[in-house]
Amino acid sequence: MYNTRADLAREEASISVYDIDNQILSDSLHCHDRDEILLVTNGSGKWRIGELEGLFSTGALSYTRAGALHAFQSNEEGGSVGRVSAIALQFPREALPKEFLDLREATVVRDFFNRVGKGAFVHLREFDRIRARLRTILGSKGMLRIARTHALFDLMAHLDGWQVDDNQCLSVRERSDRSRLKTVYQYVDSHFNEPVLRDDVADLVGMEANSFSRFFVRANGQTFSDYLAVIRVRHAATSLGFRRGVSIARIARESGFRNLSVFNRQFRKRLGVTPAAYRKQQDSETLLV
């Protein structure tokens, strides 16, 4: 696909990084024998992953599972084809063994890869941290390369707004569940920083409140209140990393928590550290990678 070489030869590393600089992308549908993560750092065009398709521009981030059909094509403007810069990382599934994903510390990463299935796509307004994380992998070797790749997975798992294609044949009930879940996810993504009542969300998808609670646990694997807390904590974690000068109390309010003690408790429950400790980790992150 790429008119460039991986940063390390295959005999040196099983995780390959490609620095795509000012190239014309003209893929036909194809697939890889390894999973792929791609960040567009400049340029625009069209993309397709499985049944998902749309337009990409600077800040687009995609994940494609090994074997999933996908394509990226540069835009044509004024009779000429535009050029794209991007960073791509390919890795074997052995980088995510079940034994690793079953660890408590890997819960967020496991849930992310279960959720995105065969492929997913998101557009980021701010992509500097993803780009910096990919850059740290470039040229690194051995266990450090694996550790930095896992750190990238963790960062991606905390991003919101993924469009997902799991490429499954769904039953009528599964389609109905998927449609309702999509409505719920979109509503929560747009209103998580406001009071969100279970009864209102249940009414939105045409269900009685208790029936909705049972449905959500069955279809999502967690209670609605837990899901809402996770979305709010993820938003807070991102804000703590990017908005260093904003107080923790303000970030808690902007993430939908009206009580600071509840925010601290939920944050520690989800991420294993307090918001203050998490922010301190982000402050020193560049010294640790």
Secondary structure, DSSP 8 states (H G I E B T S, - for coil): --SS--SS-TTT-SSEEEEEEEE--B--SB--SSEEEEEEEE--EEEEETTEEEEE-TTEEEEE-TT--EEEEE-EETTEE--EEEEEEEE-GGGS-HHHHTSGGGHHHHHHHHHHBTEEEEE-S--HHHHHHHHHHTT--HHHHHHHHHHHHHHHHT----EEE------HHHHHHHHHHHHHHHHHHHHTTS---HHHHHHHTT--HHHHHHHHHHHHSS-HHHHHHHHHHHHHHHHHHH-TTS-HHHHHHHTT-S-HHHHHHHHHHHHSS-HHHHHHHHHTHHHH-
